[in-house]
Amino acid sequence: MLNEFEEYIKGNFSDDYWYDDALFLCEDFLKHFSDLEWTLLISKMQNYDIQSQVRLAECLADVNNKYSVKILIILTQTENSNLLITCIDSLRDANFSLLTVEEKHNVSINAKKVLISCSEMEKKVIRNFLNKIQSSQ
């Protein structure tokens, strides 16, 4: 199933197709991943291009398990503001008890860095995330 998932997130699709169809197919793939597939995804995702990493982060928004949270935390260690904001958006509804104090601290620092240069809508997303993560401590 991992191979099919990768075909979609790496695929050359229009944004319309991605957001209308492929995203939901990918979410469904993820919801049926085995522990082995999650482990393989974690080991392979660092080699994905930025667009594929953004798509991965988008897919994880509604897949709230220990693997999805771990992947999003790893992906927040990026210099790409679009990827970081996508990860933060996907983490907003995450179970913060799955995060260590250090992970919460690191992602909060990265979120605050990008807060300066993002749009007003993105600022709202980041502030919402920061409020939730602070209240979880």
C-alpha positions as CSV (number, residue, x, y, z in Angstrom):
1,M,0.0,0.0,0.0
2,L,3.0,2.3,0.6
3,N,3.9,2.2,-3.1
4,E,0.4,3.3,-4.1
5,F,0.5,6.1,-1.6
6,E,3.8,7.3,-2.9
7,E,2.5,7.3,-6.4
8,Y,-0.1,9.8,-5.4
9,I,1.9,12.1,-3.2
10,K,4.7,12.2,-5.8
11,G,2.3,12.4,-8.7
12,N,2.1,15.2,-11.2
13,F,-1.5,16.2,-10.5
14,S,-3.2,19.5,-10.8
15,D,-4.1,21.1,-7.5
16,D,-7.8,20.6,-8.3
17,Y,-7.3,16.8,-8.6
18,W,-5.1,16.7,-5.5
19,Y,-7.6,18.5,-3.3
20,D,-10.7,17.0,-4.8
21,D,-9.7,13.3,-5.0
22,A,-6.1,12.3,-4.4
23,L,-5.8,13.8,-0.9
24,F,-8.7,11.7,0.3
25,L,-7.4,8.5,-1.3
26,C,-4.1,9.1,0.4
27,E,-5.7,9.6,3.8
28,D,-7.5,6.3,3.3
29,F,-4.2,4.6,2.5
30,L,-2.7,6.0,5.6
31,K,-5.6,4.8,7.8
32,H,-4.9,1.3,6.7
33,F,-1.1,1.3,7.0
34,S,0.6,-1.4,9.0
35,D,3.3,-0.6,11.5
36,L,5.9,-1.7,9.0
37,E,4.5,0.7,6.3
38,W,4.6,3.6,8.8
39,T,8.2,2.8,9.7
40,L,9.2,2.6,6.0
41,L,7.4,5.9,5.3
42,I,9.3,7.6,8.2
43,S,12.6,6.3,6.7
44,K,11.8,7.4,3.2
45,M,10.0,10.7,3.6
46,Q,13.2,12.8,4.1
47,N,14.1,12.0,0.5
48,Y,10.8,13.3,-0.9
49,D,10.8,16.6,-2.7
50,I,9.1,19.5,-0.9
51,Q,5.8,19.2,-2.8
52,S,5.6,15.6,-1.8
53,Q,6.4,16.4,1.9
54,V,3.7,19.1,1.9
55,R,1.2,16.6,0.4
56,L,2.2,14.1,3.1
57,A,1.7,16.7,5.8
58,E,-1.7,17.5,4.4
59,C,-2.7,13.9,4.4
60,L,-1.8,13.5,8.0
61,A,-4.3,16.2,9.3
62,D,-7.0,13.7,9.9
63,V,-4.8,10.7,10.8
64,N,-4.1,11.2,14.4
65,N,-1.9,8.4,15.6
66,K,1.6,8.1,17.1
67,Y,3.2,7.8,13.6
68,S,1.4,10.7,12.0
69,V,2.4,13.0,14.9
70,K,6.0,11.8,14.7
71,I,6.1,12.4,11.0
72,L,4.7,15.9,11.3
73,I,7.2,16.8,14.1
74,I,10.1,15.6,12.0
75,L,8.8,17.6,9.0
76,T,8.6,20.8,11.1
77,Q,12.4,20.8,11.2
78,T,12.5,22.5,7.8
79,E,13.6,25.8,6.4
80,N,10.6,25.7,4.0
81,S,7.9,28.0,5.4
82,N,5.1,26.4,3.3
83,L,5.9,22.9,4.6
84,L,6.3,24.2,8.2
85,I,2.9,26.0,8.1
86,T,1.2,22.9,6.6
87,C,2.7,20.7,9.4
88,I,1.5,23.2,12.0
89,D,-2.0,23.3,10.5
90,S,-2.1,19.5,10.5
91,L,-0.9,19.3,14.1
92,R,-3.5,21.7,15.4
93,D,-5.9,18.9,16.2
94,A,-3.2,16.4,17.2
95,N,-3.1,14.7,20.6
96,F,-0.4,16.8,22.2
97,S,0.1,14.1,24.9
98,L,1.9,12.2,22.2
99,L,4.6,14.9,22.1
100,T,7.5,15.2,24.5
101,V,8.2,18.5,26.2
102,E,11.3,18.9,23.9
103,E,9.2,18.3,20.8
104,K,6.6,20.8,21.9
105,H,9.3,23.3,22.6
106,N,11.1,22.8,19.3
107,V,8.0,23.0,17.1
108,S,6.8,26.1,19.1
109,I,10.2,27.9,18.3
110,N,9.9,27.0,14.6
111,A,6.3,28.2,14.5
112,K,7.3,31.5,16.1
113,K,10.1,32.0,13.6
114,V,7.7,31.8,10.6
115,L,5.0,33.9,12.3
116,I,6.9,37.0,11.3
117,S,6.7,36.6,7.6
118,C,3.5,34.8,6.9
119,S,0.0,36.0,5.8
120,E,-2.7,37.0,8.2
121,M,-4.6,33.7,7.7
122,E,-1.4,31.7,8.3
123,K,-0.8,33.8,11.5
124,K,-4.2,32.8,12.8
125,V,-3.4,29.1,12.2
126,I,0.0,29.4,13.9
127,R,-1.4,31.4,16.9
128,N,-4.2,28.8,17.3
129,F,-1.6,26.1,17.3
130,L,0.6,27.9,19.8
131,N,-2.3,28.5,22.1
132,K,-3.3,24.8,22.1
133,I,0.3,23.6,22.6
134,Q,0.8,26.0,25.5
135,S,-2.4,24.9,27.2
136,S,-1.3,21.3,26.9
137,Q,1.8,21.8,29.0
